[in-house]
Amino acid sequence: MRRRVSALLAAALAMTLVAIPSSADEPTIVSTVVGSDDFDILEAAVLYTGLAGALDGVTVFAPTDKAFTELAEDLGATDLSENGVIDFLVGVDAASPGTIAAVLTYHVAAGEVFSGQVVGDGEVTTLGGTFDVFAPGKSVRSIQLVDNDPDARNPKFVKGAIDIEVSNGVIHVIDRVLRPIDL
């Protein structure tokens, strides 16, 4: 089953790459995610949900593969390989349809939102809800994105990987998955 799901995701990726025009001179949110080794699980989740076409003119708080692995481990996954995490998340979504899409849309804000605005506003409204921002110090690593799961460690920006401007939006890399509900 796991190999079948992974094979289906690979086929979906191949079809999506043909459908999404990109230029080497003008990276997009999707081409940046696809072109990085740090976002394989995010890429699979976006393809699984069909949300790739919605990532235009937005800001994405992009969890790394390690962030998704930590989420899966927190939720009880035992196979923490990339394919194991992907299969686990697909299983969660099968048991509760729409879960992956809800989590992903909680990472997407309309328009271009840069880190200074995130800190200044103290909250971020996303397509999936609102999360608070706590900035106790001046360091980028001290900024916490406070989601709706009080028992989990809050995501933080990855130093050197914020305010990434691409042709159709902004990307901020984060070290944990934002949780729209208490898991």
BELPE-V921849 format. One record per backbone hydrogen bond with DSSP energy under -1.0 kcal/mol. CO is the residue of the C=O (numbers start at 1). NH is the residue of the N-H. E is the energy in kcal/mol with one decimal. If there is no record, write none. Layout:
{{CO/NH/E} {CO/NH/E}}
This chain:
{{1/5/-2.4} {2/6/-2.6} {3/7/-2.5} {4/8/-2.4} {5/9/-2.3} {6/10/-2.2} {7/11/-2.2} {8/12/-2.4} {9/13/-2.4} {10/14/-2.2} {11/15/-2.1} {12/16/-2.4} {13/17/-2.8} {14/18/-1.3} {15/19/-1.5} {16/20/-1.7} {27/167/-3.0} {28/32/-2.2} {29/33/-2.3} {30/34/-2.9} {31/35/-2.1} {33/36/-1.1} {38/65/-1.9} {39/43/-2.8} {40/44/-2.1} {41/45/-2.4} {42/46/-2.7} {43/47/-2.4} {44/48/-2.7} {45/49/-2.0} {46/50/-1.1} {46/51/-1.6} {51/54/-1.5} {52/55/-1.3} {54/56/-1.6} {57/111/-2.2} {58/170/-1.8} {59/109/-2.8} {60/172/-2.9} {62/174/-2.3} {64/68/-1.9} {65/69/-2.4} {66/70/-2.4} {67/71/-2.0} {68/72/-2.6} {69/73/-2.5} {70/74/-2.5} {71/75/-1.8} {72/77/-2.9} {73/76/-1.4} {81/85/-2.8} {82/86/-2.5} {83/87/-2.7} {84/88/-2.2} {85/89/-2.7} {86/90/-2.4} {87/91/-2.1} {88/92/-2.2} {89/93/-2.4} {90/94/-2.3} {91/95/-1.9} {92/96/-1.8} {96/99/-1.6} {98/102/-2.4} {99/103/-2.3} {100/104/-2.8} {101/105/-2.7} {102/106/-1.0} {104/107/-1.9} {105/108/-1.3} {105/128/-1.2} {107/61/-3.0} {108/127/-3.1} {109/59/-3.0} {114/118/-2.1} {115/119/-2.5} {116/120/-2.5} {117/121/-2.8} {118/122/-1.5} {122/133/-2.4} {124/131/-2.3} {129/126/-4.0} {131/124/-3.0} {132/146/-2.8} {134/144/-3.3} {139/142/-1.3} {140/143/-1.3} {144/134/-2.9} {146/132/-1.7} {149/152/-1.3} {155/145/-3.0} {156/175/-2.3} {158/161/-2.3} {161/173/-3.1} {164/171/-2.0} {166/169/-1.5} {168/57/-2.6} {168/58/-1.3} {169/166/-2.5} {170/60/-2.8} {171/164/-2.6} {172/62/-2.5} {173/158/-2.7} {174/64/-1.4} {179/148/-2.3}}
